[in-house]
Amino acid sequence: MLDTRELIQRVTNEDQRVKTVEEAAEEGKPYSAYLDSIYDPEKDGELGPDDDRLSAMEVVQDELEMTTECNPAAGIFPTRCEDVMKDPTKTFVLKEMCLNAYRSVSYAPQIAAAARKAERRARWERAGSFNSVHDTEPGSALTPYHDAMAHWDQDVEVDIRIEELTSRFAETSKSDYRATIMEYDENAFREERRTPASDPPMATFETSPRPIRPKKRMLAIPFTYEHLREVEFIDKAMEHVEEIAVQRTMAKVDEGLETMLFGAGGDDLGGTIIPLTDLDKDATTMTPKAWLTLQKKFKRSYMMTSGIGYDDDITDIQLAKISGTNVMMQALIERDNAVLSGFGGAFRVMNQLSQGIGIGWHENLKDRLQFFQSNGTTKRGGTYNAYIAYDLRKAIEFVTQMNTDIIETTRDMLKQVEYIVCSEIWGWISYQPKKAIYIIQMGGLPSNHAGTDVLKVVELEK
């Protein structure tokens, strides 16, 4: 383990810096994370019990007098980019700072998922000693499903987070990935063992019908004196890289929705498609009856946690009233504490419908459904908007490839330009689409509709 003097030497000495970068790559860690793993501030013998333990990168930034803090009242301003680019060590550290800004957005879902898993492990280890607020059921007043606090106070934020599409995050070391699903006969749980020699019913582990191959996505940012001189301060450089991570997260959400619609790997692997009239025969937009009927499509440990539709359709849902009354349809959505629901709290629903169902809007769900005649090729009527209702715990899975650099630095020798390349390897795969995803056709039936017509998802118009 390194003390502070040795840490600074590792960074400022070019030969040692190159060696440390290679060691971090071998470990499969970001450079700053690797520095943390080999740095022990206690070795300095100067830290008191109440002193802050800074990370390795914070110590390095302090030593190099690099800051993103801006407090004009105190005369503190971010470090200028032109001052940084004159020093190879500072240039290297600025790259890592920018990349950490990118990682803070891009890895946020996995970090949150890891925190949830840690909490579950803690519950398992406590076993019979349930004595903490964290042991209360998810969806209760103490541990709600979703903290509804708006993100208005953050400079950059995505409109729909990946965590709103799925709580399933997987990593793979393979080029092809299949989701693992446990299959069993539900009747087996009620089966009586008749003789001592009889074999117990067996559950099996199946894999998804078709594999996916996570794909590499890249975007390069010029990193030269000329470019960064225009940015001026290093905090602005980091903000631009962070904004790229936000845009990439939005692209991940776009692709996740396509996986819900079409499925991953082939036909008929998307969600179950339902005409709105199957939920309420007279409906042309979402009605209270259609909403309640849709909730009841989710059975046997599945529940409607979320729904995403086209902008206008979601506005109709938000403004809808129960027929003949002034009671808003939102009164039918279960409260966060799972106590009051139904018509002004007249019912306490025993089935674990998701408390505080999340709804969102997305432009890619406009004109995504089309009726076809029985031959499957001749269109019937126009296109319809789609509304996707799903269980975010079991609908789709977000897959990333292990031990791949999220960031690369490359140099174009002909142009004498250095780039930061933000690259990630990821993909989406269907998990339990037929039970956990329902795709609703928003609107009535075509005027010449026939009972043999088939409703299909159509490609997004670019």
C-alpha positions in Angstrom: 0.0 0.0 0.0 1.2 3.5 -0.9 1.5 6.5 1.4 0.7 10.0 0.2 4.3 10.7 -1.0 4.5 7.5 -2.9 1.0 8.1 -4.4 2.0 11.5 -5.7 5.2 10.1 -7.2 3.2 7.4 -8.9 1.2 10.0 -10.7 3.8 12.7 -11.4 6.6 10.4 -12.6 5.8 9.6 -16.2 7.3 6.1 -16.2 5.5 5.1 -13.0 2.3 6.7 -14.3 2.4 4.5 -17.4 3.1 1.5 -15.3 0.2 2.2 -13.0 -2.2 2.6 -16.0 -1.1 -0.8 -17.2 -1.6 -2.3 -13.8 -5.1 -0.8 -13.6 -5.9 -2.2 -17.1 -4.7 -5.7 -16.0 -7.0 -5.4 -12.9 -9.9 -4.3 -15.1 -10.4 -1.2 -13.0 -10.7 2.5 -13.9 -7.4 4.3 -13.1 -8.8 6.3 -10.2 -10.4 3.2 -8.6 -7.1 1.3 -8.9 -5.3 4.2 -7.2 -7.8 4.0 -4.3 -7.1 0.2 -4.0 -3.4 0.7 -3.5 -3.5 3.9 -1.4 -3.6 3.9 2.4 -3.7 7.4 4.0 -3.2 5.8 7.5 0.4 5.1 6.5 1.2 8.8 6.8 0.5 8.6 10.5 -1.0 12.1 10.4 -4.7 11.5 10.3 -6.7 12.0 13.4 -9.9 10.1 14.3 -12.1 12.9 13.0 -10.1 13.9 9.9 -11.6 13.3 6.5 -10.2 10.3 4.5 -9.8 11.7 1.0 -9.8 9.4 -2.0 -6.6 9.0 -3.9 -7.8 11.2 -6.8 -8.8 14.0 -4.4 -5.3 13.8 -2.8 -3.8 14.0 -6.3 -6.0 17.0 -7.3 -5.1 18.8 -4.1 -1.4 18.3 -4.8 -1.6 19.5 -8.4 -3.9 22.4 -7.3 -6.7 21.4 -9.7 -10.2 22.2 -8.6 -13.7 22.4 -10.1 -14.9 24.5 -7.2 -16.4 27.9 -8.2 -17.1 30.4 -5.4 -16.6 34.0 -6.7 -17.4 35.4 -3.2 -14.4 33.7 -1.8 -12.3 34.3 -4.8 -12.2 30.7 -5.8 -12.5 29.7 -9.4 -12.0 26.4 -11.3 -8.6 25.7 -12.8 -8.1 27.0 -16.3 -7.8 24.4 -19.1 -4.9 26.2 -20.7 -2.9 26.0 -17.5 -3.6 22.2 -17.3 -2.7 21.4 -20.9 0.8 22.8 -20.4 1.6 20.1 -17.8 1.4 16.4 -19.0 0.6 15.2 -15.4 -2.3 17.7 -15.0 -3.5 16.8 -18.6 -3.6 13.1 -17.6 -5.5 13.8 -14.4 -8.0 16.0 -16.1 -8.8 13.2 -18.5 -9.5 10.9 -15.6 -11.7 13.6 -13.9 -13.7 13.9 -17.1 -14.1 10.1 -17.4 -15.2 9.9 -13.7 -17.9 12.5 -14.6 -19.0 10.2 -17.4 -19.0 7.1 -15.2 -21.0 8.8 -12.5 -24.0 9.0 -14.9 -23.4 5.9 -17.0 -22.8 3.5 -14.0 -25.5 5.0 -11.8 -28.1 2.2 -12.5 -25.5 -0.5 -11.7 -24.4 1.3 -8.5 -28.1 1.6 -7.4 -28.6 -2.1 -8.2 -25.6 -3.1 -6.2 -26.9 -1.1 -3.2 -30.2 -2.9 -3.5 -28.4 -6.3 -3.6 -26.4 -5.3 -0.5 -29.5 -4.4 1.3 -31.1 -7.8 0.4 -27.9 -9.6 1.6 -28.1 -7.7 4.9 -31.8 -8.9 5.3 -30.8 -12.5 4.6 -28.0 -12.3 7.2 -30.2 -10.8 9.8 -32.6 -13.7 9.3 -35.0 -13.7 12.2 -33.9 -10.4 13.8 -36.1 -8.1 11.8 -35.6 -4.9 13.8 -34.8 -2.2 11.3 -36.9 0.1 9.1 -35.1 -1.5 6.2 -36.9 -4.8 7.0 -40.3 -3.3 6.2 -42.0 -4.4 3.0 -41.0 -2.5 -0.2 -43.9 -0.2 -1.0 -44.6 0.7 2.7 -44.4 4.2 4.0 -40.9 3.6 5.3 -39.4 2.0 2.2 -41.2 3.3 -0.8 -40.5 1.9 -4.3 -39.4 5.2 -5.7 -38.3 8.4 -4.2 -40.4 10.9 -6.1 -38.1 13.9 -5.5 -37.6 15.9 -8.7 -34.1 16.2 -10.1 -34.5 20.0 -10.8 -31.4 20.7 -8.7 -29.1 18.7 -10.9 -27.4 20.3 -13.8 -27.7 17.2 -16.0 -30.3 14.5 -15.8 -32.0 12.0 -18.1 -35.8 12.3 -18.6 -36.4 8.5 -18.1 -33.8 6.6 -16.1 -32.7 3.1 -17.0 -33.9 2.0 -13.5 -37.4 2.9 -14.5 -37.3 0.3 -17.2 -35.7 -2.5 -15.3 -34.2 -3.6 -11.9 -32.3 -6.4 -13.6 -28.7 -5.7 -14.4 -26.4 -8.5 -15.6 -22.7 -8.7 -16.6 -21.2 -11.3 -18.9 -17.8 -12.3 -20.0 -19.2 -14.0 -23.1 -19.8 -12.5 -26.5 -23.3 -14.1 -26.6 -25.6 -13.8 -23.6 -28.8 -15.6 -22.7 -31.0 -14.7 -19.7 -31.4 -17.5 -17.2 -35.0 -18.2 -16.1 -36.2 -20.7 -13.6 -39.1 -22.9 -14.9 -41.5 -24.9 -12.7 -45.0 -26.3 -12.6 -47.1 -24.1 -10.4 -49.2 -27.1 -9.4 -46.0 -28.7 -8.0 -46.2 -26.4 -5.0 -49.5 -28.0 -4.0 -48.5 -31.6 -4.8 -48.6 -34.0 -1.9 -45.7 -36.4 -1.4 -47.5 -39.8 -1.4 -44.7 -42.2 -0.6 -41.2 -42.0 1.0 -39.7 -43.1 -2.3 -41.4 -40.6 -4.6 -39.2 -38.0 -6.2 -39.9 -34.4 -5.5 -41.1 -32.1 -8.3 -38.1 -30.5 -10.0 -37.5 -26.9 -11.0 -35.2 -26.4 -14.0 -33.1 -23.5 -15.2 -33.9 -22.5 -18.8 -32.3 -19.8 -21.0 -34.0 -17.3 -23.2 -35.0 -18.6 -26.6 -32.3 -16.6 -28.5 -29.1 -15.0 -27.3 -28.0 -11.4 -27.8 -24.6 -10.1 -28.6 -23.8 -6.9 -26.6 -22.6 -4.2 -29.0 -19.9 -1.7 -28.6 -21.0 2.0 -28.9 -18.5 4.8 -29.2 -18.3 8.6 -29.3 -15.0 10.6 -29.5 -14.3 14.0 -27.9 -11.3 16.0 -29.1 -8.8 16.6 -26.3 -6.3 19.2 -27.4 -5.0 22.6 -26.2 -7.0 24.4 -28.9 -10.3 22.7 -28.1 -10.0 23.0 -24.3 -8.8 26.7 -24.5 -12.3 27.5 -25.8 -13.9 25.6 -22.9 -11.6 27.7 -20.5 -12.3 26.0 -17.1 -11.9 22.3 -16.3 -15.3 22.1 -14.6 -16.9 22.9 -18.0 -14.9 20.2 -19.7 -16.3 17.7 -17.2 -19.8 18.9 -17.6 -19.6 18.3 -21.4 -18.4 14.8 -20.9 -21.2 14.2 -18.3 -23.8 15.5 -20.9 -22.5 12.8 -23.3 -23.2 10.2 -20.7 -26.8 11.6 -20.3 -27.4 11.4 -24.0 -26.1 7.8 -24.1 -28.4 6.8 -21.3 -31.3 8.2 -23.2 -30.2 6.1 -26.2 -30.2 3.0 -23.8 -33.8 3.8 -22.8 -34.8 4.1 -26.5 -33.4 0.6 -27.2 -34.9 -0.8 -24.0 -38.4 0.2 -25.2 -37.7 -1.4 -28.6 -36.8 -4.6 -26.8 -40.1 -4.5 -24.9 -42.0 -4.0 -28.2 -40.1 -6.5 -30.5 -38.2 -8.6 -28.0 -34.5 -9.4 -28.3 -33.3 -11.8 -30.9 -36.4 -12.4 -33.1 -40.1 -12.3 -33.6 -42.7 -12.9 -30.9 -40.3 -12.2 -28.1 -41.8 -8.9 -27.1 -44.7 -8.2 -24.8 -48.3 -9.4 -25.1 -50.2 -7.1 -27.5 -53.8 -6.2 -26.5 -56.3 -4.0 -28.3 -57.7 -1.3 -25.9 -61.2 -2.7 -26.6 -60.3 -6.0 -25.0 -60.0 -4.0 -21.7 -63.1 -1.8 -22.2 -65.2 -2.5 -25.3 -66.3 1.1 -25.7 -62.9 2.7 -25.0 -61.0 4.9 -27.5 -58.6 6.2 -24.8 -57.6 4.8 -21.4 -60.7 4.6 -19.1 -61.0 3.6 -15.5 -62.4 0.2 -16.5 -59.6 -0.4 -19.0 -57.0 0.7 -16.3 -58.4 -1.7 -13.7 -58.7 -4.5 -16.2 -55.1 -4.0 -17.3 -53.9 -4.2 -13.7 -55.5 -7.6 -13.4 -53.6 -9.0 -16.4 -50.6 -9.2 -14.1 -50.9 -12.4 -12.0 -48.9 -14.9 -9.9 -46.1 -12.6 -8.5 -46.2 -10.2 -11.5 -47.6 -6.7 -11.0 -47.9 -3.5 -13.0 -45.2 -1.3 -11.6 -44.9 1.1 -14.6 -46.3 2.3 -17.8 -45.0 4.4 -20.7 -47.0 5.8 -23.5 -47.0 8.6 -26.1 -47.2 12.1 -24.8 -50.9 12.8 -25.7 -52.1 9.4 -24.3 -50.4 10.0 -21.0 -51.9 13.5 -20.8 -55.4 11.9 -21.3 -54.6 9.4 -18.5 -53.5 12.2 -16.1 -56.7 14.2 -16.8 -59.2 11.3 -17.0 -62.2 11.3 -14.7 -64.4 8.4 -13.5 -67.5 8.5 -15.7 -70.3 10.7 -14.4 -68.2 12.0 -11.5 -65.5 14.6 -10.8 -63.2 12.0 -9.3 -59.9 11.8 -11.1 -58.9 8.4 -12.4 -55.6 8.9 -10.5 -57.7 8.0 -7.4 -57.6 4.4 -8.7 -53.8 4.3 -8.4 -52.6 2.8 -5.1 -50.9 5.1 -2.7 -47.3 4.7 -1.7 -48.2 3.3 1.7 -50.5 0.7 0.2 -53.3 1.6 2.7 -55.7 3.8 0.7 -56.8 2.9 -2.8 -59.9 2.6 -4.9 -62.7 5.2 -4.7 -61.5 7.6 -2.1 -60.1 4.8 0.0 -63.2 2.6 0.0 -61.2 -0.5 -0.7 -58.0 -2.0 0.6 -56.6 -4.1 -2.2 -55.2 -7.4 -1.0 -53.4 -8.3 -4.2 -50.0 -6.7 -4.3 -50.6 -4.3 -7.1 -47.7 -2.0 -7.4 -48.0 1.0 -5.1 -47.7 4.3 -6.8 -47.6 3.0 -10.4 -45.0 5.0 -12.4 -46.1 6.5 -15.7 -44.0 8.2 -18.3 -44.1 9.5 -21.8 -41.9 8.9 -24.8 -42.1 10.1 -28.4 -41.0 6.7 -29.9 -44.4 5.1 -29.0 -46.3 7.2 -31.5 -47.8 5.1 -34.4 -46.2 1.8 -33.4 -49.1 -0.6 -33.8 -50.9 -1.7 -36.9 -53.7 -4.1 -37.7 -53.1 -6.6 -40.5 -55.5 -8.9 -42.3 -55.2 -12.6 -41.6 -52.5 -13.0 -44.3 -50.2 -10.9 -42.1 -49.1 -8.5 -44.8 -52.1 -6.5 -45.9 -52.7 -3.5 -43.6 -56.1 -2.7 -42.1 -56.7 1.0 -41.2 -54.1 3.4 -39.9 -51.4 3.1 -37.2 -52.0 3.5 -33.4 -50.0 4.7 -30.5 -48.7 2.1 -28.0 -48.9 2.1 -24.3 -46.5 -0.3 -22.5 -47.5 -1.6 -19.1 -44.8 -3.7 -17.4 -43.3 -5.2 -14.3 -39.8 -3.6 -14.1 -38.5 -6.5 -12.1 -39.1 -9.1 -14.7 -39.7 -7.5 -18.1 -36.3 -7.0 -19.6 -32.6 -7.2 -18.5 -29.8 -4.8 -19.2 -26.5 -6.5 -20.0 -23.0 -5.2 -20.0 -19.8 -6.9 -20.8 -17.3 -7.4 -18.1 -13.7 -6.2 -18.0 -14.1 -3.8 -20.9 -12.7 -0.2 -20.7 -15.6 2.2 -20.6 -13.1 4.9 -21.8 -10.3 4.9 -24.2 -7.8 7.5 -25.3 -6.5 7.4 -28.9 -4.3 9.7 -31.0 -4.7 10.5 -34.7 -1.1 10.7 -35.7 -1.9 12.3 -39.1 -4.0 15.1 -37.6 -2.0 15.3 -34.4 -5.2 15.3 -32.4 -5.9 13.3 -29.2 -9.4 12.1 -28.4 -11.2 10.7 -25.5 -13.3 7.8 -26.8 -16.4 7.1 -24.6 -17.1 3.5 -25.4 -19.4 1.0 -23.8 -20.5 -2.6 -24.6 -24.1 -3.2 -23.7 -27.5 -4.6 -24.8 -31.0 -5.5 -23.7 -32.6 -9.0 -23.6 -36.1 -10.1 -23.0 -36.7 -11.8 -19.6 -40.3 -12.7 -19.1 -42.0 -10.6 -21.7 -45.3 -12.5 -22.1 -46.1 -12.3 -18.4 -44.4 -9.0 -17.5 -45.2 -6.8 -20.5 -48.5 -5.8 -22.0 -48.6 -3.5 -25.1 -51.9 -1.7 -25.4 -53.2 -0.3 -28.7 -54.5 3.1 -27.9 -57.7 3.9 -29.9 -60.7 2.1 -31.2 -60.9 -0.7 -33.8 -60.7 0.1 -37.5 -64.1 0.6 -39.2 -63.7 -2.5 -41.3 -62.1 -4.6 -38.6 -62.5 -8.4 -38.9 -62.1 -10.9 -36.1 -59.2 -12.6 -37.9 -57.1 -9.4 -38.0 -53.7 -9.4 -36.3 -52.3 -6.6 -34.3 -48.5 -6.1 -34.8 -45.7 -3.7 -33.8 -44.3 -1.8 -36.7 -40.8 -0.2 -37.1 -40.1 3.3 -35.8 -40.2 5.8 -38.6 -36.9 7.7 -38.6 
